[in-house]
Amino acid sequence: MSNHPAPLSTWARNVSPSPTLAVDARAKALQAAGEDVCGFAAGEPDFDTPEHIKEACIAALKSGKTKYAPTPGIEPLRKAIVDRYAAEYGLAATPAQVIVSPGGKFNCYLGVLATCSPGDEVIVPAPFWVSYPEMVKLAGAVPKLVLADDKAGFKLTPAQLEAAITPKTKLLILNSPSNPTGALYTRAELEALVAVAVRHNLYILSDEMYEHLVYDGAKPTCVATLSKEAEVRTITVAGFSKTYAMTGWRIGTTLAPLPIAKAISELQSQMSSNVTTFAQYGALAALTEKEKTAAALQKMLVAFDRRRKFLHAELNKIPGVSCLLAEGAFYLFPNIASFGLKDLDFCNRLLDEEKVAAVPGSAFGAEGYLRLSYATSDEIIQKGVTRLARFCAALKR
Ligand SMILES: *Cc1c(COP(=O)(O)O)cnc(C)c1O
């Protein structure tokens, strides 16, 4: 008999912890120790959830909405989600096609689990949101990373997609606007990618978490609405976390063709059951009390846009740094390759020497960049970018 228990599972040994949460945790620990940290690492709005959404949740809790709900979500919320897709994109769907899950992250994972078997390949454009490759591995499938750098505007081309497809390819993951780059694909660019996916009969997981956070009059595209062929193969993930400053609520949404929606709901019924029942009533208010919600969103958008333009201009003033002006989300992804440091070393030194927290591009599959979130106060952005400039100047000496 051995004193050592058996090894943990393949899944437990192969999964990597979220590097973005790790940097944020280190920055918060420094802050707790009394250091004056400028945090650009957080992946969530710095605003609080709008009051009317909180009130609706509190009222539901007080009125006893404390029991199990249907696995895919309370009926009025699923209906409201269908209504908003119809109003925003002209997409016709039924509540049976909607699954409300505990966070958009889980919606994505269930989408992968519903479509991918062990050994299947999944195309993940890089820079990617950190969880995609890990989710694919947790399904026993194989992530195929395809890099689109800043020269390509961080956008995958149809030729790159075509070249990455093999007979084992099952799923293409799209994320526009993108975390970490903020890049927004145009409708025409998505049409061209979808045409390739249709030709090879791939499923598409379209993560549209940042659809409402777009600037300069840009319009998001709902991939499922591009064509009938797109609609039958696309799993659309969206949610409440980023648009309505509700990250801690853990509510995300899937809209999918009926057979996929059924499979996802059955998977969820065995893995988590329904999202917290009274929280769903808060989400419902976000969709039904439209004027209040629009006003709250507009306030956030004005602040994000102001910070985006400021940070972008300041970054491009720093010798050795170059940064695209992203059209969506709340991130910029400057290129820092000219300093000749690994981006992880750059970030560690930046935090140690200047108390500025940023996430290295390599965490997103793109060495030589930083992800800077501008979902933080104007003061912190101003102070942080000044420190970053000083740090870069010292590196150049
Ligand atoms: C934040 C995020 C999600 C999921 O958000 P939840 O907090 O789980 O609702 C999904 N995709 C991307 C790209 C994100 O940035």
The ligand as an ORCA input file, in Angstrom:
! r2SCAN-3c Opt
* xyz 0 1
  C     -16.108     38.053    -19.378
  C     -16.191     37.177    -20.585
  C     -17.077     36.076    -20.660
  C     -17.918     35.546    -19.555
  O     -18.351     36.364    -18.619
  P     -19.155     35.849    -17.341
  O     -18.634     36.705    -16.241
  O     -18.850     34.405    -17.128
  O     -20.585     36.081    -17.640
  C     -17.125     35.364    -21.827
  N     -16.373     35.678    -22.877
  C     -15.531     36.718    -22.858
  C     -14.737     37.010    -24.068
  C     -15.393     37.492    -21.705
  O     -14.519     38.492    -21.676
*
